Amino acid sequence: MQDVASLVTQAREGRPRAVARLISLVEGASPQLREVMAALAPLAGNAYVVGLTGSPGVGKSTCTSALVTAYRRQGKRVGVLAVDPSSPFSGGALLGDRVRMSDHASDPDVYIRSMATRGHLGGLAWAAPQAIRVLDAAGCDVVLVETVGVGQSEVEIASQADTSVVLLAPGMGDGIQAAKAGILEIGDVYVVNKADRDGADATARELNHMLGLGESRGPGDWRPPIVKTVAAREEGIDEVVEALEKHRAWMEERGVLAERRLARASREVETIAVTALRERIADLHGDRRLSALAERIVAGDLDPYRAADSLVAGLTEG
């Protein structure tokens, strides 16, 4: 058993091993997870969470690394949660993103963690919300969450981040992909990366046109900016940081940031509750109560909806 109080204290002091152990407890759904979350609760809520999403090959990892550099120049402590595809053999993360961010490995004020999706759709690992809380409570000023890069199923990042950054690149058909995937609805800042390639201006124009289609924004509403970058050379990254800070200021001024964080907490509670209920239902396989309800359905004495209501009522009362 881990000494949770000691781990939390060490994490606050910036010790990476303590942060790693806390996130491992989260990923492994440890029996100590409740103790960990209780200890972290009063310490979290200060980090600015930025999500980065986009199709594979647009340069998410390179852009994330460049953002780390920019925030470190400002003296900010940065946490990176890079969600990788799961290995089909071990179930662990394929550490491509972490390899590409190796420039920051020796910086004690940068913590980089790769997490495996383990089959979870939406571009994020199921443990991502709790892992974000660990990095937040550990004193990170900014937490960058990079999604797995699976294209049309990764819009879940919008529900976990304060600000969502959508990356595109010229010549990859991203404009059409964006329209199909619905990611035009989740982006707060759009980045056209690899802007030194032919077609970058056309991609930005097409994106701007699509953002304007069916737009129903009122006066004072946020209009997502489009920033062109060459992340490999850190060109345009300061402009991305500026756009992020403007969005954060806009959200704070209008109470949007507080609303997003409340919604995020609500979804997290709901997910935990539903998971717990699902586990209890799974324990009913072969249980006499379930068999009795099934017999009544087959006999025509009970419909499946009333049976389910009865089952749920019994589980919640129990």
Secondary structure, 3 states (H helix, E strand, C coil): CCCHHHHHHHHHCCCHHHHHHHHHHHHCCCCCHHHHHHHHHHHCCCCEEEEEEECCCCCHHHHHHHHHHHHHHCCCCEEEEEEECECCCCCCECCHHHHHCHHHCCCCCEEEEEEECCCCCCCCCCCHHHHHHHHHHCCCCEEEEECCCCCCCCHHHHHCCCEEEEEECCCCCHHHHHHHHCHHHCCCEEEECCCCCCCHHHHHHHHHHHHHCCCCCCCCCCCCCEEECEHHHCECHHHHHHHHHHHHHHHHHHCHHHHHHHHHHHHHHHHHHHHHHHHHHHCCCCCHHHHHHHHHHHHCCCCHHHHHHHHHHHHHHC
